Amino acid sequence: MIATGNTSRKGFISLKWKALFFLSLVLVAINGTFTVFQYLNLKQGFDDERQALHTRNDLILAGLLQQSANRLQQLAELVPWLSGMERALIDGDVKDLHSAFDRHWPLLQLDLSIEGIGFFRPDNSLLAAWGWLNTRFGDESDIAAVVRDVNLTEAPATAMDCLQTCIQYSVTPLLLAGQRTGSALVGASLADVIVGFNHSTKVDVGIVISGRPPLKRDAPVLRPLSAWNARVPALTRASRMYEVVQHAANRFSLDDIKDHGRYVKSGSRTYDVWAVSFETLGQHSSGHLLMLDDITEDLAGIRQATDNAIAFGIAGLVLSEAVLLLVLWAPLSRLRRTVNVLPLLAQSAFAQARSTIAVRQPRFERLRDEIDHLDTSAVVLSHQ
């Protein structure tokens, strides 16, 4: 005797659950791969965009520095033609030079933000100086070397002096009354250049100078960076950015940041930090300009896009599984019912088998499926 409907269920797993399981694996793999590739593409695109931005900002900064240098050179060429200056410079009379220039110095200092002016004889010795230059010129100083080169080549030159604060200065040869009369130096703080760059690009800028300044042994160093054996004499938003610079110095070398740029996390913010040397920007100086750009919101956008992709993937997975269950549930339930009826045919309980199967008649013949054919075949078999 064959028991009706008592088919052993030991180890039985419904086909719909097997289909659901393998479909889930495939969809998880597809969605996971898509999400990873999307994140990598977004990250690579962002990195490429940052590199392009580095190049663009470097060019902007180089242009601002060159514009400032041109301005200083024009001032250096103009100063000897101020009233009373030409004769004093030709004669090399220090007293007459002070008498002629003292009345012009406040105007240049206050209205044009000039930090220092100096005049040099053809033998490179200092004739007279005002402002910052009074404490910085010496026979062994970098400024003296630039003056010697200008007097030798008769070509103007621009350089930086960042001993305490950073001064950009231009040295221009003088030719008055048809004779060489030495050279003139005009210097101005880099503050205006840095502030102008910060306002136009929203990127913070710092000046990094390697080594300790030759000041008094016990004198404090302004914003030191022990990890780089350097100091930061100038920095926008110094109260906040100095901490970021310290984090960068503790994690990376200056050469590494100069070559590649690095992302530095400080507190809850993330910064893109890169450096460019003054020499790369066409300036005679051994220092570097360090740029810091807050990219916290940009990285948050990448994370949000990735989270959205994951959320849509999960939603797609759930929807696909729901549709699969909706499609398979009824047909597989009918198939299970038909399988349980087959033993009735073996027992010759044909009427009971036919009433149990109750062949479903689809509204459209073309909508019949394999299970409909199986039911019809079982009913036909019960009549034989």
C-alpha atoms as one frame of an Amber mdcrd trajectory, in Angstrom:
protein
   0.000   0.000   0.000   1.353   3.426  -0.960   0.451   6.153   1.503  -1.217
   9.132  -0.189   0.508  12.438   0.377   3.014  10.964   2.826   6.078  11.548
   0.689   9.115  11.731   2.949  10.237  15.348   3.608  13.532  14.381   5.184
  16.225  16.572   3.635  13.617  18.306   1.470  14.256  21.928   0.416  11.707
  23.574  -1.805  12.835  24.588  -5.275  11.653  28.136  -4.631  13.993  28.461
  -1.648  16.891  27.049  -3.671  16.148  29.520  -6.479  15.850  32.332  -3.937
  19.165  31.397  -2.324  21.157  31.227  -5.554  19.513  34.367  -6.936  20.446
  36.165  -3.723  24.069  35.058  -4.086  24.184  36.291  -7.681  22.541  39.626
  -6.855  24.776  40.188  -3.807  27.857  39.493  -5.953  26.645  41.803  -8.723
  25.614  44.606  -6.371  28.783  44.265  -4.289  31.002  44.354  -7.386  29.089
  47.331  -8.792  29.351  49.229  -5.493  33.083  48.573  -5.176  33.741  49.649
  -8.760  31.579  52.733  -8.322  33.479  53.708  -5.165  36.856  53.123  -6.827
  35.813  55.149  -9.883  34.524  57.995  -7.720  37.707  57.931  -5.630  39.969
  57.839  -8.700  38.011  60.643 -10.329  38.266  62.686  -7.148  42.033  62.075
  -6.890  42.524  63.064 -10.529  40.455  66.199  -9.972  42.554  67.076  -6.915
  45.781  66.695  -8.915  44.395  68.993 -11.608  43.403  71.444  -8.886  46.938
  71.301  -7.443  48.370  72.240 -10.831  45.839  75.031 -11.333  46.416  76.507
  -7.872  50.193  76.290  -8.330  49.849  78.293 -11.538  47.619  80.853  -9.819
  50.128  81.247  -7.003  53.051  81.501  -9.408  51.156  84.201 -11.297  50.462
  86.169  -8.112  54.109  85.935  -7.057  55.287  87.049 -10.486  52.792  89.903
 -10.459  54.110  91.000  -7.075  57.710  90.692  -8.302  56.923  92.822 -11.359
  55.370  95.448  -9.119  58.444  95.537  -6.879  60.725  95.793  -9.883  58.714
  98.709 -11.261  58.907 100.468  -7.901  62.665  99.850  -7.741  62.998 101.460
 -11.180  60.723 104.366 -10.190  62.246 105.298  -6.822  65.488 106.812  -8.230
  63.385 109.267 -10.215  61.626 110.713  -7.196  62.460 114.338  -6.515  65.998
 114.870  -5.230  66.993 111.192  -5.610  68.906 111.170  -8.908  71.728 113.565
  -7.892  72.122 111.975  -4.453  72.472 108.494  -6.016  74.938 109.664  -8.683
  77.086 111.431  -6.095  76.740 108.561  -3.596  76.112 111.094  -0.830  74.444
 109.280   2.092  73.344 112.499   3.825  71.749 113.942   0.696  70.151 110.566
  -0.060  68.533 110.396   3.382  67.406 113.984   3.100  65.818 113.323  -0.308
  64.218 109.966   0.448  63.028 110.411   4.032  60.056 112.454   2.864  59.019
 109.706   0.402  59.475 106.724   2.727  56.213 107.074   4.770  54.148 107.185
   1.562  55.784 104.055   0.162  55.547 102.287   3.511  51.923 103.064   4.332
  50.218 103.372   0.949  52.173 100.751  -1.024  52.948  98.301   1.854  56.699
  98.442   1.235  58.674  96.828   4.061  62.167  97.928   3.096  64.232  99.820
   0.531  67.983  99.862   0.014  70.486 101.381  -2.372  73.825  99.733  -3.188
  77.016 101.053  -4.731  78.555  99.398  -7.809  81.031  97.639  -5.469  77.995
  95.929  -3.748  78.350  97.870  -0.487  75.228  99.260   1.134  74.747 102.979
   0.560  71.554 103.503   2.584  68.599 101.448   3.775  65.148 101.897   5.287
  62.836  99.509   7.107  63.386  95.763   7.259  66.654  95.869   5.297  68.473
  97.710   8.105  68.649  94.510  10.164  69.135  91.991   7.385  71.995  93.057
   5.153  75.479  91.674   5.657  78.360  90.564   3.518  77.460  86.886   3.954
  73.685  87.204   3.673  71.626  85.816   0.807  70.572  89.361   0.004  74.205
  90.378  -0.492  74.653  87.460  -2.909  71.658  88.589  -4.972  72.985  92.168
  -5.034  76.367  90.924  -6.270  74.704  88.921  -9.062  72.582  91.883 -10.162
  75.545  94.275 -10.221  77.556  91.700 -12.137  74.938  90.735 -14.741  73.076
  94.066 -14.847  69.822  92.093 -14.866  67.069  92.428 -12.226  66.372  89.550
  -9.855  63.673  88.631  -7.358  64.146  86.541  -4.230  62.698  85.771  -0.792
  63.937  86.462   2.697  62.143  84.388   5.328  64.449  84.704   8.324  61.689
  85.987  10.583  58.813  87.052   8.363  58.738  86.387   4.640  59.708  89.329
   2.465  59.736  89.219  -1.316  62.260  91.643  -2.723  63.425  92.775  -6.118
  66.912  94.080  -6.892  67.194  96.249 -10.007  70.376  97.742 -11.540  70.457
 101.543 -11.753  71.611 103.516 -14.789  71.493 107.278 -14.166  72.906 110.007
 -16.394  74.393 107.328 -18.618  76.471 105.713 -15.888  76.054 102.704 -13.644
  75.289 103.813 -10.127  74.741 100.431  -8.420  71.344  98.870  -7.689  68.123
  99.452  -5.781  66.254  96.934  -3.638  62.534  97.094  -2.808  60.930  94.530
  -0.501  57.331  93.812   0.530  55.679  91.228   2.731  54.230  88.116   1.112
  51.126  88.577   3.255  49.187  90.347   0.512  50.017  87.589  -1.991  49.028
  84.823   0.424  45.832  86.531   1.547  44.879  87.262  -2.061  45.429  83.625
  -3.027  43.405  82.446  -0.029  40.496  84.736  -0.887  40.385  83.664  -4.540
  40.782  79.898  -4.030  39.640  79.324  -0.407  42.848  77.305   0.056  44.940
  77.977   3.167  48.641  78.652   2.626  51.695  78.394   4.838  55.388  79.089
   4.247  57.739  76.337   5.386  61.415  77.192   5.896  63.860  74.416   6.737
  66.310  74.803   9.623  66.371  77.093  12.637  66.814  80.815  12.018  70.189
  82.245  13.102  68.738  84.212  15.990  69.670  84.220  19.649  70.100  80.700
  20.945  67.284  80.956  23.480  64.903  82.885  21.249  61.623  81.022  20.587
  60.994  79.807  17.023  57.672  80.845  15.541  55.533  77.739  14.774  58.283
  75.093  14.736  57.949  71.727  12.968  60.423  69.407  14.657  59.500  66.449
  12.413  60.668  68.412   9.368  63.365  70.439  11.160  61.514  73.475   9.857
  59.316  76.390  10.895  56.239  78.133   9.548  56.803  81.911   9.642  53.535
  82.657   7.829  50.230  80.763   7.789  46.647  81.712   7.040  44.177  80.935
   9.847  47.203  79.962  11.910  45.214  79.190  15.081  43.488  76.318  13.280
  45.812  75.379  10.437  48.989  75.016  12.504  47.519  71.882  14.096  46.814
  70.462  10.629  50.370  71.218   9.518  51.709  69.435  12.608  49.590  66.372
  11.830  50.936  66.381   8.264  54.553  66.745   9.444  54.181  63.897  11.938
  52.757  61.499   9.325  54.601  62.361   6.105  57.908  63.749   4.946  58.026
  67.116   3.212  59.322  65.462   0.025  56.414  63.019   0.076  53.868  65.823
   0.356  55.700  67.827  -2.301  55.755  64.924  -4.769  52.279  63.488  -4.267
  50.166  65.475  -1.826  48.452  63.675   1.021  45.098  63.593   2.786  45.468
  64.530   6.449  42.762  64.086   9.076  42.664  66.586  11.917  39.781  66.324
  14.342  36.583  65.799  12.374  37.955  67.449   9.219  40.070  66.073   6.376
  42.499  68.220   4.391  44.303  67.813   1.106  47.866  68.957   1.862  50.512
  69.541  -0.793  53.685  71.580  -1.101  55.485  73.410  -3.869  58.956  74.896
  -3.657  59.638  78.569  -4.279  62.103  77.526  -6.981  59.333  75.662  -8.826
  57.338  78.897  -8.767  60.279  80.816 -10.240  61.457  82.412  -6.976  65.009
  82.381  -5.584  64.445  80.779  -2.182  64.952  77.448  -0.460  61.513  77.486
   1.185  58.226  75.841   0.301  54.641  76.958   0.115  52.346  74.508   1.883
  48.714  74.463   0.769  45.830  73.016   2.768  42.356  72.512   1.307  39.417
  71.254   3.381  37.921  68.293   1.469  35.669  66.976   4.234  32.460  67.713
   2.336  33.815  66.222  -0.900  34.724  62.937   0.809  31.328  62.927   2.543
  29.731  63.198  -0.903  31.655  60.127  -2.104  30.615  58.185   0.992  26.996
  59.286   0.514  27.026  58.156  -3.120  28.454  54.790  -2.041  25.848  54.431
   0.722  23.116  55.241  -1.785  24.434  52.569  -4.157  24.407  50.019  -1.310
  20.873  51.043  -0.301  19.596  50.765  -3.879  21.338  47.404  -4.205  19.646
  46.077  -1.083  16.287  47.431  -2.241  16.803  45.784  -5.629  17.744  42.518
  -3.944  14.622  42.500  -1.769  12.367  43.458  -4.694  13.877  40.779  -6.952
  13.422  38.101  -4.309   9.837  39.217  -3.675   9.027  39.032  -7.385  10.680
  35.602  -7.630   8.631  34.288  -4.697   5.470  35.764  -6.208   6.148  34.023
  -9.515   7.158  30.631  -8.059   4.964  30.284  -4.996   1.644  29.326  -6.633
   3.064  27.096  -9.428   5.304  25.173  -7.042   2.410  24.741  -4.595   0.354
  23.248  -7.454   3.295  21.035  -8.400   3.548  19.767  -4.831  -0.199  19.021
  -4.815   0.105  17.081  -8.080   3.054  15.089  -6.771   1.058  14.135  -3.661
  -1.840  12.935  -5.897   0.277  10.573  -8.018   0.091   7.740  -5.428  -3.758
   7.867  -5.767  -3.388   6.865  -9.412  -1.307   3.865  -8.358  -4.120   2.893
  -5.938  -6.742   3.276  -8.712  -8.439   6.081  -6.722  -9.059   7.922  -9.965
 -12.090   9.952  -8.922 -10.332  11.212  -5.809  -7.241  12.063  -7.853  -9.306
  14.013 -10.420 -11.130  15.973  -7.722  -7.870  16.782  -5.977  -6.133  17.952
  -9.130  -9.077  20.059 -10.375  -7.365  21.127 -13.593  -7.077  24.904 -13.810
  -8.234  26.400 -17.101  -6.159  29.520 -17.943  -8.078  32.408 -19.522  -5.683
  32.326 -22.464  -4.441  29.056 -23.896  -0.985  30.491 -24.518  -0.608  31.139
 -20.788  -0.584  27.424 -19.981   2.659  26.238 -18.405   4.349  22.896 -17.731
   2.393  22.309 -14.522  -0.900  22.787 -16.392   0.232  20.144 -18.874   1.241
  17.846 -15.999  -2.185  18.216 -14.381  -3.952  17.534 -17.659  -1.820  14.442
 -18.261  -2.604  13.137 -14.766  -6.347  13.619 -15.313  -6.160  11.900 -18.714
  -4.252   9.057 -17.103  -6.992   8.677 -14.445  -9.582   7.978 -17.187  -7.633
   5.057 -18.626
